[in-house]
């Protein structure tokens, strides 16, 4: 619905009709460790959501009906699997009845990979794309077009001076056991030894979350939540991060 109103806003005087079909269609995700490994081994499966090589029967099996609905590999990361938009009154192809799961499980999977999406997790008008790792998620082009803030983003990217980044978080107690539903978004993450603010929790679900943290503070191992001394915060470096993201920060810290 949000997209619908945005499109209507920028229609201006163009002679087009825009209709919301949010009730008629649903977005589905196919994800999981086995699926991730299979998609990397079988390139054709990445475009069709179906394995074994490209052929007509494979193409047919990836379509939901005679309208030709397809699964597409998530362009951000292979580990996020496949996405597709399908009619709300049908179950997409390749979705086994005993494998359907609550949408929160996909959210949890995404949080563990350190990927934010939507205006609730990437604040409109506030978020710096590079801090939210969009350069590593095929979300920014440095060789095309113009957009608001382009010069700042390009200059920051090429200088490599990015002091804060979005990181996956795990919330545990003093014994290392995960604690559920104790941390809320916008909670402050602090260094327990100095009391210095290290960042902010942006998203939280159960014992997991995302946080925008200063890289020079994130991996010290003494992070906690302000006002919740019994909750420890573990920042996790995602496997998909380029090595230079941390090495650049270490070089900056050494120079300082």
KOLROBA-938774 format. One line per field, with one value per residue (C-alpha): residue number from 0; residue in three letters; x, y, z. Coordinates in steps of 0.5 Angstrom, whole numbers, plus 500, padded with zeros to 3 digits. Layout:
pase	[NUM ...];
segu	[ALA ...];
u	[X ...];
v	[Y ...];
w	[Z ...];
! end
This chain:
pase	[0 1 2 3 4 5 6 7 8 9 10 11 12 13 14 15 16 17 18 19 20 21 22 23 24 25 26 27 28 29 30 31 32 33 34 35 36 37 38 39 40 41 42 43 44 45 46 47 48 49 50 51 52 53 54 55 56 57 58 59 60 61 62 63 64 65 66 67 68 69 70 71 72 73 74 75 76 77 78 79 80 81 82 83 84 85 86 87 88 89 90 91 92 93 94 95 96 97 98 99 100 101 102 103 104 105 106 107 108 109 110 111 112 113 114 115 116 117 118 119 120 121 122 123 124 125 126 127 128 129 130 131 132 133 134 135 136 137 138 139 140 141 142 143 144 145 146 147 148 149 150 151 152 153 154 155 156 157 158 159 160 161 162 163 164 165 166 167 168 169 170 171 172 173 174 175 176 177 178 179 180 181 182 183 184 185 186 187 188 189 190 191 192 193 194 195 196 197 198 199 200 201 202 203 204 205 206 207 208 209 210 211 212 213 214 215 216 217 218 219 220 221 222 223 224 225 226 227 228 229 230 231 232 233 234 235 236 237 238 239 240 241 242 243 244 245 246 247 248 249 250 251 252 253 254 255];
segu	[UNK UNK UNK UNK UNK UNK UNK UNK UNK UNK UNK UNK UNK UNK UNK UNK UNK UNK UNK UNK UNK UNK UNK UNK UNK UNK UNK UNK UNK UNK UNK UNK UNK UNK UNK UNK UNK UNK UNK UNK UNK UNK UNK UNK UNK UNK UNK UNK UNK UNK UNK UNK UNK UNK UNK UNK UNK UNK UNK UNK UNK UNK UNK UNK UNK UNK UNK UNK UNK UNK UNK UNK UNK UNK UNK UNK UNK UNK UNK UNK UNK UNK UNK UNK UNK UNK UNK UNK UNK UNK UNK UNK UNK UNK UNK UNK UNK UNK UNK UNK UNK UNK UNK UNK UNK UNK UNK UNK UNK UNK UNK UNK UNK UNK UNK UNK UNK UNK UNK UNK UNK UNK UNK UNK UNK UNK UNK UNK UNK UNK UNK UNK UNK UNK UNK UNK UNK UNK UNK UNK UNK UNK UNK UNK UNK UNK UNK UNK UNK UNK UNK UNK UNK UNK UNK UNK UNK UNK UNK UNK UNK UNK UNK UNK UNK UNK UNK UNK UNK UNK UNK UNK UNK UNK UNK UNK UNK UNK UNK UNK UNK UNK UNK UNK UNK UNK UNK UNK UNK UNK UNK UNK UNK UNK UNK UNK UNK UNK UNK UNK UNK UNK UNK UNK UNK UNK UNK UNK UNK UNK UNK UNK UNK UNK UNK UNK UNK UNK UNK UNK UNK UNK UNK UNK UNK UNK UNK UNK UNK UNK UNK UNK UNK UNK UNK UNK UNK UNK UNK UNK UNK UNK UNK UNK UNK UNK UNK UNK UNK UNK UNK UNK UNK UNK UNK UNK];
u	[500 506 509 502 501 509 507 501 505 510 505 504 500 502 496 497 492 495 491 493 493 496 490 490 498 502 510 513 520 524 530 534 541 540 537 543 548 544 543 550 552 546 546 540 536 538 534 528 528 528 534 537 539 535 529 522 519 524 521 514 515 517 511 505 500 498 500 507 509 516 521 527 534 534 539 542 545 545 543 537 534 528 523 516 510 504 496 494 489 494 500 506 510 516 513 511 506 510 515 511 513 511 514 517 522 524 525 530 534 535 537 542 545 545 540 535 529 524 523 522 529 532 529 527 531 536 539 546 546 553 552 547 551 547 554 555 547 547 543 548 551 557 557 550 545 544 540 540 546 550 556 557 556 561 566 565 565 572 575 573 571 565 565 559 555 549 551 547 546 545 542 545 545 551 551 551 544 540 535 528 524 528 531 526 528 532 535 542 548 554 561 560 567 567 559 560 555 557 550 543 539 535 531 529 526 527 534 536 537 540 544 548 554 561 566 571 567 563 567 570 566 563 557 550 544 543 538 539 545 543 543 550 550 554 556 557 561 556 560 558 562 568 574 576 570 574 581 579 577 583 587 583 584 591 592 588];
v	[500 505 504 505 512 513 512 516 522 522 521 528 529 523 519 513 509 506 501 497 490 488 484 480 478 476 476 469 467 460 460 455 452 447 451 456 451 448 455 456 449 450 457 455 454 461 464 459 456 449 445 440 445 449 446 447 442 446 452 450 447 454 457 458 457 460 467 465 467 465 465 469 469 475 480 482 475 468 466 470 464 466 471 471 475 470 470 470 465 460 456 457 452 448 450 443 443 441 446 452 456 463 469 471 465 469 475 471 468 475 478 473 475 482 485 490 492 497 504 501 498 503 509 514 520 518 512 513 507 505 504 500 496 497 497 490 488 491 497 502 504 508 509 511 517 522 522 526 525 522 526 525 517 516 520 516 510 511 514 508 512 508 508 505 499 495 488 482 482 476 478 473 473 472 465 466 463 467 471 472 479 483 488 493 497 504 501 504 499 501 499 496 498 505 507 510 509 504 504 503 497 498 491 486 479 474 474 476 483 488 494 500 500 503 498 501 498 493 487 489 483 488 491 491 495 501 500 492 490 483 483 482 484 480 483 478 479 476 471 475 482 483 483 490 493 491 492 499 500 497 502 508 506 505 512 515];
w	[500 502 495 492 495 493 486 486 488 483 477 476 470 466 463 467 472 478 482 488 488 495 497 490 491 496 496 498 500 499 503 507 508 503 498 498 497 491 488 488 485 479 476 472 479 481 475 476 483 480 479 474 468 464 460 458 463 468 466 466 473 476 474 478 473 466 468 468 475 477 483 482 486 491 488 494 497 495 502 502 497 492 492 488 487 487 487 494 493 491 493 489 486 489 496 500 505 510 509 510 516 519 516 522 521 514 518 523 518 515 521 522 515 517 512 513 509 509 512 519 519 514 517 511 511 516 514 510 505 506 514 512 507 501 497 498 497 490 492 490 483 483 475 473 474 479 486 492 496 490 491 499 498 492 496 502 499 495 501 505 511 514 522 523 520 521 524 526 534 539 546 552 559 564 562 555 554 549 552 549 548 553 548 544 537 539 545 546 546 550 552 559 561 559 559 552 547 541 537 537 536 530 530 535 534 540 542 535 532 528 530 527 531 531 528 533 539 536 537 544 547 553 550 554 553 557 563 562 565 565 558 554 546 541 535 529 523 517 512 506 508 504 508 507 511 517 515 513 520 523 518 520 528 527 524 529];
! end
